[in-house]
């Protein structure tokens, strides 16, 4: 089971400061919730995906 910072903390933390595990977990959660998300949630999910891709390019 994932153990990390809660959503309230992550929401106020810039994405570059998230751990790889936090990014992966939140990406999985957002993927499952995508049919229910509004535009703000979809935008944040895209930002998470972009951060994961940016890190994989290093």
C-alpha positions in Angstrom: 0.0 0.0 0.0 1.2 3.5 -0.8 2.4 5.5 2.1 3.1 9.2 1.4 1.9 12.7 1.8 -1.8 13.3 1.9 -3.6 15.0 -1.0 -3.9 18.4 0.9 -0.1 18.5 1.3 0.6 17.4 -2.3 -1.9 19.9 -3.7 0.1 22.7 -2.3 3.5 21.2 -3.2 4.9 22.0 -6.7 5.1 18.8 -8.9 8.9 18.9 -9.2 9.0 18.3 -5.4 6.8 15.2 -5.5 8.5 11.8 -5.3 8.4 9.4 -8.2 6.1 7.2 -6.1 3.7 10.0 -5.4 3.5 10.8 -9.1 2.9 7.2 -10.0 0.3 6.7 -7.4 -1.6 9.9 -8.2 -1.4 9.1 -11.9 -3.1 5.7 -11.2 -5.8 7.3 -9.1 -6.5 10.1 -11.7 -6.6 7.4 -14.5 -9.3 5.5 -12.6 -11.3 8.7 -11.8 -10.9 10.2 -15.3 -14.6 9.6 -16.3 -15.7 11.6 -13.3 -13.2 14.5 -13.4 -13.9 18.1 -14.3 -11.6 20.3 -16.4 -9.5 21.2 -13.4 -8.9 17.5 -12.6 -8.1 16.7 -16.2 -5.6 19.6 -16.3 -3.9 18.4 -13.2 -3.7 14.9 -14.5 -2.0 16.2 -17.7 0.5 18.1 -15.5 1.3 14.9 -13.6 1.8 13.0 -16.9 4.1 15.8 -18.2 6.2 15.7 -15.0 6.5 11.9 -15.2 7.6 12.2 -18.9 10.0 15.0 -18.0 11.7 12.9 -15.4 11.9 9.9 -17.7 13.8 12.0 -20.3 16.7 12.7 -17.9 
